[in-house]
Amino acid sequence: MQFMTSAPFLLYALLLSRSLIAGVAPEAGELKLGNVSAMPGGVVSVPLTLSSPAPVQAVVAVFEWDAASGAAVSVNMDSALAEADLTALRADLDSNFVIVTSILDTDGQGAEVIPAGMDIPLASAEIRCLATEGSFALRFVDNVHATVDGGPPLENVLVVEGLSLAQEQGLQLVNGSIECVESRFVLTAEDGRNDITNAEESACGDARILMTNSESVDGFVVAVCHDPAVLALEAIELGEATLLTNADFSSQDIFADGGTLGVIVELTPPFESTRFPPGTEQHVATYRYCCVSPPAAGEPDVITPIRVCDNILGAPLRENLLVVGTRSVTVDTGLVLDDGEFTCQPVESPQIEICDNGADDDGDELIDCDDPDCAADEACVPEGLQQVFACGGRDLVDGVPGPLSGLPGSPVEVCFFVKNPEDNRPPDEQIDQVQGFSMALTFCCDLVADDTLDVTGTILESVGADFLVVQADNSDADGDGCEFVIGLLLDASPPFDGAVLPPGPDFQRIGCTRFEIRDTASCGTCCQIEFTDGINGSGTVPVKNLVAVDNFARAPELVNCEVCIRDTPKFFRGDCNFSGQEMGMGVDIADVAAVVSFLLANPDWVFLPPCLDSCDCNDDGRIDLADATCILQYAVRGGSFPPAPGPGLEVTATGLEPTEAGPDPTDDKLDCAAGGACAETPID
C-alpha cells in the first residue's frame, strides 16, 4: 500500500455519521477521471477531479480497471486535499484499483472545505500500461474495495452541508480511460480562416498548432510556412498547453513567408516547470494570419496552404522537432508533420459612423455624436471629462504628481496615476466606467526599471484587478530605447461582476515602480519618462496608451514626468539657514535663531530649513534645542567645533583653515534637499 492513515474505520464512521444529519440535500456534484495515453510498459498519470456547486466537506473516490491491462504504481493527493484533517490513499502496487478518501474537517473547529468550483484537482493515480495496444476503461465502483483488507467496502461519496451524496442522490461519476499506443509524435497545422464577424479585424484569423505525443515532451521547435502573396503572419502566441507548462524559455521569429516558435520547458532553477504530458492534439501555439487582399463580397473563398516546413525558415535553418528526455524527435526519427490550410473569406466593407463629418455614415439616422457608436469617441467627449494618465512622485503637489529626483547609483520610486472624471451622463452613455487600461512609456536609459508594480495603498488594491502585467525593457539594443508597459483588466475572470475603476475628480495612484539611477548618470541632468504609443516593451506587439471604457478604447490625455539627477548632498554642520559659504561666517548667531524658529514655529516667521542635516549641530540624527545650544557654544562662547563636515573652518597647527562643504558621514533619517543640487546645472 502506498499510504494510508492509521484510522480508516474512523474515516468511514465519520462519513456515515454525517450522512444521518437531517436537511435538504444540495445539488449533487461530479467526480471525473481523465483520458490519457501511454506507451506499452510506460507509466501515465491519471487525474481525478471534482466539480461541485457547493463547498465539499469530505470525499470518497474508488475506481478500478482490468488487471490484465494496467497496474497501480502510486496515488498522490493534490493541493485541494493538502489541508485535510484526515486522508487515506490506497494504491497497492500491481493491483487494479485506487482509493482516495479525505475528510477536510474532523473536529468542526477549522471549517476546512474544498470550495465550490469546476474541475478541481483532487489526486493523480500513476498507472502502468500493460496492454500492447488499444485502450482500457477506468471505472468508478461502489461497495467493492476497502481502505484496508477486511474493512468495509466504500462507496463514491461527496459530503456537502453535512449530507452524503452518492449516485442515488445524483452524484455524477465520469469514467476515464488509458490508451496504450506505440510511440507516436505529430505536429499538425490546424485549418484556419479570417474572422468576418469581427468588423475591425475581419481580414485576420487564427490557425492553431497541435501536438500529439505518446511520451512526455520537454520542449519543441515548430516552423510553419505560408504564401506571402496571400497571407501575412501577424503574431505567434503560446497555446493553452504551452501556457500550462510555465515554460522557462520561448522565442518567436516572424518572416515574410513563415514563422518559428521554440519552447524549452525547464532551462533555469528552481526547475519547477511542468512537462507536456502524453496527449493527443494538444494546443501548443497559435499563428495569427491576415489575408493580404481578402475577396470582396460575392467573390469566392481563397484557400492557401499553411505547411509545417523543415529547413526553410531562419538562419540557421529551423527544423521541426520535439525534445523527449535527452533525445530530439525529428522527421528522420519518427515525427510526422501534418499541413493545413487557411481560408480567406469575402469581407464586406463595414458601415462605421464617422463622428465628426456631419453625415449619417452607418444609415441609422443618427449623426456624429448623437450616434451611440460615438459615445466613446474623443470628438464627442465633453471638455474636462477625458481620462488622464500621469507619472511622478508618490504624493500629489497642487493636485498633480510631485517631482522626482535622486542620486547616481540610488533608487527612485516612480508612481503612475489615472484621473477619471465623473461624467454624469445617462447609464447607456457612461464614459467614466473604466474597465482597464494600457500604459506605454519610454524613458532615458540612465534609469533601470523593475518589472513589478506595487499597488499597496492604491485604488487598485481597493478595487482589485483580475489581470495585471508589467514589462520593463531596460536595453536600447533593439533600437527602440528603454520602455515600460502596464496592462490591466479589472474584470477578466469569473464571476465577471462588472468591476470598474470608480470615477473621481482627482488623480488616483494605481501603483509605483522602483527605478534605479545608473552610476554613470550625469549630475545636473533630468531623465524624461514619457507616455509613448506604439512601443513593444519586452514583447513584440505594439502597445498604445488606451483606456477601456464601456467596451470601447479611448485615448487619454498624457502628463509626462522626469527624474532629475542630484549630486551627493553637501553642507556645513550648524549652518541651519544654509547661508554661509564665507570663510568663518558659515555658522553664526543667525543659525541659532533658525533652529529655534523651526522648533517653536514662531507665527510671525515660520522657518523651514532647506537642509535638515545642517541644523543637526551635534550630529545625533535629530533636531532639538540641544542643536541651538551647540551652535551657540561654537559661535559665541568659543566652544568645540561641530562634527564633520564642520562649520567651514578647522583647527590646524598653523591656525584656522577654511574647509569645503561635505556630505554627512553619519547615516541618519535627516536629508539635505538644498545640498543636492549639482554645481554645474542647479536644479530647482
C-alpha positions in Angstrom: 0.0 0.0 0.0 1.4 3.4 -0.9 0.0 5.4 2.0 -2.8 5.1 4.5 -3.8 6.7 7.8 -3.9 4.7 10.9 -7.7 5.2 11.3 -9.5 4.1 8.2 -12.5 2.9 10.2 -12.8 6.3 11.9 -12.9 7.9 8.5 -15.6 5.6 7.4 -17.6 6.1 10.6 -17.4 9.9 10.3 -18.7 9.7 6.7 -21.6 7.6 7.8 -22.4 9.8 10.7 -22.5 12.9 8.6 -25.0 11.3 6.2 -27.5 11.0 9.0 -27.8 14.7 9.6 -31.2 16.0 8.6 -31.7 18.7 6.0 -32.3 19.4 2.3 -29.7 17.9 0.0 -28.0 20.5 -2.2 -27.4 19.9 -6.0 -25.0 16.9 -6.4 -21.5 17.3 -7.8 -19.3 15.3 -10.1 -16.2 13.1 -9.8 -14.3 12.6 -13.1 -11.3 10.6 -14.3 -9.1 11.8 -17.2 -8.5 10.2 -20.5 -4.7 9.7 -21.2 -2.3 7.7 -23.3 1.0 6.0 -22.7 3.4 3.6 -24.5 3.1 -0.1 -23.6 5.1 -0.6 -20.3 5.1 3.2 -19.6 3.6 4.9 -16.5 0.9 7.5 -17.0 -0.6 10.0 -14.5 -4.5 9.9 -14.5 -6.1 13.0 -12.9 -9.1 12.7 -10.6 -11.1 16.0 -10.4 -14.1 17.3 -8.6 -16.9 19.7 -9.7 -19.4 20.9 -7.2 -21.8 23.8 -6.9 -21.3 23.9 -3.1 -18.3 23.5 -0.7 -17.4 19.9 -0.1 -16.5 18.7 3.5 -15.4 15.2 2.6 -14.9 13.0 -0.4 -14.5 9.2 -1.2 -13.5 8.1 -4.7 -13.0 4.5 -5.7 -12.2 3.3 -9.2 -10.7 0.1 -10.9 -9.7 -1.3 -14.2 -9.0 -4.6 -15.9 -6.0 -6.1 -14.1 -4.6 -7.5 -17.3 -4.4 -4.1 -18.9 -2.8 -1.9 -16.2 -1.2 -2.0 -12.8 -1.2 0.6 -10.0 2.1 2.3 -9.1 1.1 5.1 -6.7 -1.5 7.7 -5.9 -0.8 11.3 -4.9 -3.2 13.9 -3.5 -3.4 17.4 -5.0 -3.4 20.7 -3.2 -7.2 20.7 -2.6 -6.6 17.9 0.0 -3.4 19.2 1.4 -5.0 20.8 4.5 -7.4 17.9 5.2 -7.6 16.7 8.8 -7.8 13.0 7.7 -6.8 11.4 4.4 -6.4 7.8 3.3 -5.0 6.8 0.0 -4.7 3.3 -1.3 -3.0 2.1 -4.5 -1.4 -1.3 -3.8 1.5 -2.0 -6.2 0.4 -4.1 -9.2 -3.2 -4.0 -8.0 -6.1 -2.8 -10.2 -7.9 -0.3 -8.0 -7.3 3.1 -6.3 -9.0 4.6 -3.3 -8.9 8.3 -2.3 -10.7 9.2 0.9 -10.5 12.5 2.7 -12.3 14.5 5.5 -11.4 18.1 5.4 -12.5 18.9 9.0 -12.9 16.1 11.6 -13.4 18.3 14.7 -15.6 21.0 13.3 -13.1 23.7 14.6 -11.4 24.8 11.4 -14.4 24.6 9.0 -12.0 23.5 6.2 -13.8 22.7 2.9 -13.0 22.2 -0.7 -14.6 25.4 -2.2 -17.2 25.1 -4.9 -15.8 25.1 -8.4 -15.3 23.2 -11.7 -12.6 20.5 -12.4 -10.8 20.9 -9.1 -7.7 18.5 -9.0 -8.0 16.1 -6.1 -5.4 13.5 -6.8 -3.5 11.7 -9.5 -3.0 8.0 -9.9 0.2 6.6 -11.5 -0.8 3.5 -13.6 1.5 1.3 -15.7 0.2 0.4 -19.2 0.4 -3.4 -19.5 -1.6 -3.8 -22.7 0.3 -3.8 -26.0 -2.3 -1.7 -27.9 -5.8 -0.4 -27.5 -7.5 1.4 -24.6 -9.0 0.2 -21.3 -11.6 1.9 -19.1 -11.1 3.3 -15.6 -14.4 2.7 -13.8 -15.8 4.1 -10.6 -17.2 1.2 -8.5 -19.3 1.2 -5.3 -19.1 -1.3 -2.4 -16.2 -3.4 -3.8 -12.9 -2.1 -2.3 -11.9 -1.1 1.2 -9.0 1.1 2.6 -7.7 -2.0 4.4 -8.2 -5.7 3.7 -11.2 -6.9 5.6 -12.5 -3.4 6.1 -15.9 -2.1 5.0 -16.2 -1.6 1.2 -16.5 2.1 0.3 -19.0 3.9 -1.9 -18.2 7.0 -4.0 -19.5 9.9 -1.9 -19.3 13.7 -1.5 -20.3 15.2 1.8 -21.9 18.6 1.3 -23.6 20.6 4.1 -23.4 17.6 6.3 -25.1 15.2 3.8 -23.6 12.3 1.9 -24.3 12.5 -1.8 -23.8 9.2 -3.7 -25.1 8.1 -7.1 -28.5 7.6 -5.7 -28.6 11.3 -4.6 -27.4 12.5 -8.0 -23.6 12.3 -7.8 -22.2 12.1 -11.3 -19.3 9.7 -11.9 -17.5 10.2 -15.2 -15.2 7.3 -16.0 -11.8 7.7 -17.8 -9.5 5.6 -19.9 -5.9 4.8 -20.8 -4.9 4.2 -24.3 -1.8 2.1 -24.8 -0.2 3.2 -28.1 3.2 2.7 -29.8 5.4 5.7 -29.8 3.8 8.5 -31.9 4.7 12.1 -32.4 2.8 14.5 -34.7 2.8 18.3 -35.3 -0.3 19.5 -37.0 -1.2 22.9 -38.6 -5.0 23.1 -38.0 -7.1 24.8 -40.7 -7.9 28.5 -40.1 -10.0 31.3 -41.6 -10.4 35.0 -41.3 -13.0 36.1 -38.7 -15.6 38.0 -40.7 -17.7 38.5 -37.5 -15.1 41.0 -36.2 -15.5 44.2 -38.1 -12.2 45.7 -37.0 -10.1 42.6 -37.9 -12.2 40.8 -40.4 -9.2 40.1 -42.7 -7.4 38.2 -39.9 -7.9 34.9 -38.1 -6.1 32.1 -36.2 -4.6 28.7 -37.1 -3.7 26.5 -34.1 -0.6 24.2 -34.0 -1.4 20.9 -32.3 1.0 18.3 -30.8 0.3 14.6 -30.4 2.9 12.8 -28.3 2.9 9.4 -26.7 5.7 10.4 -24.3 6.3 13.4 -22.1 7.9 16.3 -24.0 10.4 18.8 -22.6 10.3 21.3 -25.4 9.7 21.8 -29.1 10.5 23.8 -32.3 7.7 24.4 -34.8 8.2 26.1 -38.2 5.2 26.9 -40.4 5.4 28.4 -43.9 2.8 30.3 -46.0 2.5 32.1 -49.3 3.4 35.8 -48.6 1.3 36.9 -51.7 -1.9 35.6 -49.9 -1.1 35.8 -46.2 0.8 37.9 -43.7 1.8 36.4 -40.3 0.9 39.0 -37.7 1.8 37.2 -34.5 2.7 33.8 -32.9 1.3 33.2 -29.4 1.7 30.3 -26.9 -1.1 27.8 -26.9 -3.1 26.6 -23.9 -1.0 23.5 -23.4 2.2 25.5 -23.5 1.0 28.1 -21.1 0.2 25.4 -18.6 3.8 24.2 -18.6 5.0 27.6 -17.3 8.0 27.2 -19.7 11.2 28.9 -18.8 12.0 30.0 -22.4 10.2 30.8 -25.6 11.2 32.6 -28.7 9.2 33.6 -31.8 10.6 34.7 -35.2 8.3 36.1 -37.9 9.4 36.1 -41.5 7.7 37.2 -44.7 7.0 33.6 -45.7 6.5 32.0 -42.3 7.3 31.9 -38.6 9.0 29.8 -36.0 8.4 29.1 -32.3 10.9 27.5 -29.9 10.0 26.5 -26.3 12.1 25.0 -23.6 10.2 23.9 -20.5 13.0 23.8 -18.0 16.0 25.9 -18.5 16.8 27.7 -15.2 16.5 26.9 -11.5 14.4 26.2 -9.5 13.2 23.8 -12.2 9.5 23.9 -11.3 8.0 23.9 -14.8 5.7 21.1 -15.9 6.5 18.9 -18.9 4.0 18.3 -21.7 2.3 15.1 -20.7 1.4 12.4 -23.2 -1.7 13.5 -25.1 -3.5 13.9 -28.4 -3.8 17.2 -30.3 -2.5 19.4 -27.5 -2.7 23.1 -28.4 0.9 24.4 -28.3 0.8 27.5 -30.5 -1.4 29.9 -32.4 -0.4 31.5 -35.6 -2.4 34.7 -36.4 -2.7 35.4 -40.1 -4.1 38.3 -42.1 -5.3 38.0 -45.7 -3.3 40.4 -47.9 -6.2 41.0 -50.2 -9.4 39.5 -48.9 -12.0 38.7 -51.6 -14.8 41.2 -51.9 -18.4 40.4 -51.2 -19.7 37.9 -53.8 -16.3 36.6 -54.7 -15.3 33.0 -53.9 -13.1 32.0 -51.0 -9.3 32.0 -51.4 -7.7 28.9 -49.9 -4.0 28.7 -49.4 -1.8 26.1 -47.7 0.0 26.5 -44.4 2.8 24.0 -44.2 4.8 22.6 -41.3 8.1 23.0 -43.1 11.7 21.9 -42.3 14.9 23.7 -43.2 13.3 26.7 -44.9 13.0 29.5 -42.3 15.6 31.3 -40.2 19.4 31.3 -40.1 20.5 28.7 -39.2 17.6 26.9 -40.9 15.0 25.7 -38.4 13.8 22.1 -38.2 10.6 20.9 -36.5 11.4 18.8 -33.5 10.2 17.6 -30.1 12.5 17.2 -27.1 11.8 13.9 -25.4 14.0 13.3 -22.4 17.6 13.6 -23.8 16.7 12.9 -27.4 15.3 15.0 -30.3 12.4 13.6 -32.3 12.5 14.9 -35.9 11.1 13.7 -39.2 14.1 11.4 -39.5 13.3 9.8 -36.2 9.5 9.4 -36.4 8.0 12.9 -36.2 5.0 13.3 -38.5 4.2 16.8 -40.0 0.6 17.4 -41.0 -0.1 20.5 -43.1 -3.2 22.6 -43.0 -4.8 25.4 -45.0 -6.1 28.9 -44.4 -9.3 30.2 -46.0 -9.7 33.9 -46.8 -13.4 34.6 -46.9 -15.1 37.6 -48.5 -15.1 40.7 -46.3 -17.9 43.2 -46.6 -16.9 46.9 -46.0 -18.4 47.7 -42.6 -20.6 50.7 -42.3 -19.0 52.7 -39.5 -20.2 56.1 -38.2 -17.5 58.8 -38.6 -18.0 61.0 -35.6 -17.1 64.4 -36.9 -18.2 64.7 -40.6 -21.8 65.7 -40.2 -23.1 62.6 -42.1 -25.1 59.5 -41.2 -22.4 57.0 -42.3 -24.0 53.8 -40.9 -27.6 54.5 -42.0 -29.2 54.5 -38.6 -30.5 58.1 -39.0 -28.2 59.3 -36.1 -25.4 61.7 -37.0 -22.0 62.1 -35.3 -22.2 62.4 -31.5 -25.9 61.7 -31.5 -25.0 58.1 -32.6 -24.3 55.8 -29.6 -21.4 54.3 -31.6 -19.6 57.6 -31.0 -20.2 57.7 -27.2 -16.5 56.9 -26.5 -15.0 58.9 -29.4 -12.7 61.8 -28.4 -14.7 64.2 -30.6 -17.8 63.5 -28.6 -16.3 63.7 -25.1 -17.3 66.9 -23.3 -14.4 69.1 -22.3 -12.9 68.2 -19.0 -14.3 64.6 -19.0 -11.4 62.9 -20.7 -9.3 60.4 -18.7 -5.7 61.4 -17.9 -2.6 59.3 -17.4 0.3 60.8 -15.3 3.5 59.8 -13.6 5.6 61.3 -10.9 6.2 61.2 -7.1 4.0 59.2 -4.7 2.3 62.3 -3.3 0.3 65.0 -5.2 1.6 68.5 -5.1 -1.0 71.1 -6.1 -3.2 68.4 -7.5 -0.6 66.8 -9.7 2.1 64.1 -9.1 5.1 65.5 -7.3 8.6 65.9 -8.8 11.2 63.1 -8.8 14.9 63.3 -8.1 17.7 61.1 -6.9 21.5 60.5 -6.7 23.5 58.5 -9.2 23.5 54.8 -8.1 20.4 55.2 -5.9 16.8 54.1 -6.4 13.8 56.4 -7.0 10.2 55.5 -6.8 8.1 56.4 -9.9 4.3 56.3 -9.4 1.6 56.1 -12.0 -1.8 57.8 -11.8 -5.2 57.9 -13.5 -7.7 60.7 -13.4 -11.2 59.5 -14.3 -13.7 62.5 -14.1 -17.4 61.8 -13.3 -19.4 62.3 -16.5 -22.9 62.4 -15.0 -24.3 61.0 -18.3 -27.2 58.6 -18.7 -26.3 55.0 -17.9 -26.1 53.9 -21.5 -23.6 56.6 -22.4 -21.2 56.2 -19.5 -17.7 57.3 -20.3 -16.3 57.0 -16.8 -16.8 53.2 -16.5 -13.1 52.3 -16.8 -12.7 48.5 -17.3 -9.0 48.5 -17.8 -6.1 50.3 -19.5 -2.7 50.0 -21.1 0.1 52.4 -20.3 3.1 52.6 -22.6 6.1 54.7 -21.6 9.7 55.3 -22.8 12.5 56.6 -20.5 16.1 57.5 -20.9 18.4 54.6 -20.3 20.1 56.3 -17.4 17.3 54.6 -15.5 16.8 50.9 -14.9 13.2 49.9 -14.2 11.9 46.9 -12.2 9.2 44.8 -13.9 6.9 45.0 -10.9 4.1 47.3 -9.7 3.5 47.9 -6.0 -0.3 48.6 -5.6 -0.2 48.8 -1.8 -2.4 51.6 -0.6 -3.7 52.4 -4.1 -7.2 52.4 -5.7 -6.2 49.1 -7.4 -5.7 47.4 -4.0 -9.2 48.5 -3.0 -10.9 47.5 -6.2 -8.8 44.5 -7.1 -7.7 43.6 -10.6 -8.1 40.1 -12.3 -5.3 40.7 -14.8 -2.1 42.8 -14.4 1.0 42.5 -16.5 4.1 44.7 -16.2 7.0 44.7 -18.7 10.4 46.5 -18.4 12.8 46.8 -21.3 16.0 48.3 -19.9 18.0 47.9 -23.1 18.2 50.1 -26.2 19.9 47.3 -28.1 16.7 46.7 -30.0 16.8 50.2 -31.3 13.6 51.5 -29.6 15.1 52.8 -26.4 14.1 51.8 -22.8 10.4 51.0 -22.3 7.9 50.3 -19.6 4.4 48.8 -20.1 1.5 48.3 -17.8 -1.6 46.3 -18.9 -4.6 45.9 -16.6 -8.2 44.5 -16.7 -10.3 44.8 -13.6 -12.8 42.0 -14.5 -11.1 39.3 -16.6 -12.2 36.1 -14.8 -15.3 34.6 -13.2 -17.7 35.6 -11.7 -17.5 38.6 -14.2 -19.2 41.0 -11.8 -18.5 44.1 -14.0 -15.8 45.7 -11.8 -14.7 49.2 -12.9 -12.4 51.9 -11.7 -14.6 54.4 -9.8 -14.7 57.9 -11.1 -13.3 60.9 -9.3 -12.1 64.5 -9.9 -8.5 63.9 -8.7 -5.6 61.8 -9.7 -5.7 58.3 -8.3 -2.5 56.4 -7.8 -2.6 52.9 -9.4 0.9 51.7 -8.4 4.6 52.5 -8.1 7.7 51.0 -9.5 11.4 51.2 -8.4 13.7 52.8 -10.9 17.5 52.6 -10.3 19.6 55.6 -11.4 22.7 54.2 -13.1 26.1 55.2 -11.6 27.0 56.7 -14.9 24.1 59.2 -14.9 25.3 62.8 -15.3 24.7 65.0 -12.3 22.5 68.0 -13.2 20.6 66.3 -16.0 16.9 65.2 -16.0 15.8 61.8 -17.4 12.5 62.1 -19.2 9.7 59.5 -18.7 7.2 59.9 -21.5 3.9 58.2 -22.4 4.6 56.9 -25.9 2.2 55.0 -28.3 3.4 52.1 -30.4 6.2 50.6 -28.2 6.5 46.9 -27.6 8.1 46.6 -24.1 9.8 43.2 -23.8 7.4 41.6 -26.3 6.6 42.1 -30.0 3.1 43.6 -30.1 2.9 47.4 -30.2 1.1 48.9 -27.2 -0.8 52.2 -27.1 -1.9 54.4 -24.2 -5.6 53.4 -24.0 -8.5 53.3 -21.6 -11.1 50.6 -21.9 -14.5 52.4 -21.3 -17.8 50.7 -21.7 -16.2 48.1 -24.0 -14.6 50.8 -26.2 -11.0 52.0 -26.3 -10.3 55.7 -25.7 -7.2 57.8 -25.8 -6.4 59.6 -22.5 -4.6 62.9 -22.0 -1.0 62.3 -21.1 1.1 64.0 -18.4 4.8 63.1 -18.5 7.4 63.3 -15.8 11.1 63.3 -15.3 13.8 62.2 -12.8 16.4 64.8 -12.1 19.9 63.7 -11.1 21.2 65.4 -7.9 24.7 65.5 -6.5 25.5 64.0 -3.2 24.1 66.5 -0.6 26.9 68.7 0.8 26.6 71.2 3.7 28.3 72.9 6.7 27.3 71.3 10.1 25.5 74.0 12.1 24.7 76.2 9.1 20.9 75.8 9.7 19.9 78.8 7.5 22.2 77.4 4.7 23.6 80.9 4.1 27.2 80.6 4.9 29.9 79.9 2.3 32.0 82.9 3.5 35.1 81.7 5.4 34.4 81.8 9.1 30.8 83.0 8.7 29.2 79.7 7.7 27.8 79.2 11.2 26.8 82.2 13.3 24.2 83.5 15.7 21.5 83.6 12.9 21.7 79.8 12.8 20.7 79.7 16.5 17.6 81.8 15.6 16.8 79.5 12.7 16.9 76.3 14.8 14.6 78.0 17.5 12.2 79.3 14.9 11.9 75.9 13.2 11.3 74.1 16.5 8.9 76.6 18.1 7.1 77.6 14.9 7.0 81.3 15.5 3.8 82.5 13.8 5.5 85.7 12.7 8.3 83.9 10.8 8.0 80.1 10.2 11.3 78.8 9.1 11.7 75.6 7.1 15.3 74.6 6.9 16.4 73.9 3.3 18.9 71.3 4.7 17.8 69.4 7.8 21.3 67.8 8.2 22.9 71.2 8.6 20.7 72.0 11.6 21.9 68.9 13.4 24.8 70.6 15.0 25.6 67.7 17.5 25.1 65.0 14.7 22.7 62.9 16.8 20.3 62.4 14.0 17.6 64.7 15.3 17.0 68.5 15.6 16.1 69.9 19.0 17.2 72.7 21.4 20.5 70.9 22.0 21.5 71.8 18.5 20.7 75.5 19.2 23.0 75.3 22.3 25.7 73.5 20.2 25.7 76.3 17.6 25.7 79.0 20.4 28.6 77.3 22.2 30.7 77.4 19.0 29.7 80.8 17.5 29.6 82.9 20.7 31.3 81.1 23.6 34.3 79.6 21.9 33.1 76.0 22.4 34.2 73.0 20.4 33.7 72.7 16.6 30.6 70.8 15.4 31.3 67.4 13.9 32.3 66.9 10.3 31.5 68.4 7.8 32.4 71.2 10.2 31.3 74.8 10.2 33.5 75.8 7.3 36.7 76.0 9.4 39.0 73.6 11.1 41.8 73.9 13.6 45.3 73.1 12.2 48.8 73.5 13.5 49.0 76.9 11.8 45.7 78.2 13.0 42.2 78.2 11.5 41.9 76.9 7.9 38.8 77.0 5.6 37.1 73.7 4.6 34.8 72.7 1.9 31.1 71.8 2.4 30.8 68.0 2.5 28.4 65.1 2.8 27.1 63.7 6.0 29.4 60.9 7.2 26.7 59.6 9.6 23.8 57.6 8.4 20.5 59.0 9.8 17.0 59.9 8.8 17.7 63.6 8.1 18.0 64.8 4.5 19.6 67.8 2.7 17.5 68.7 -0.3 19.2 72.0 -0.9 22.7 70.4 -0.7 22.0 68.0 -3.5 21.9 70.4 -6.5 24.6 69.9 -9.0 27.1 72.7 -9.2 27.2 72.5 -13.0 23.5 72.8 -13.6 21.4 73.8 -10.5 18.1 72.0 -10.3 15.1 73.8 -8.9 
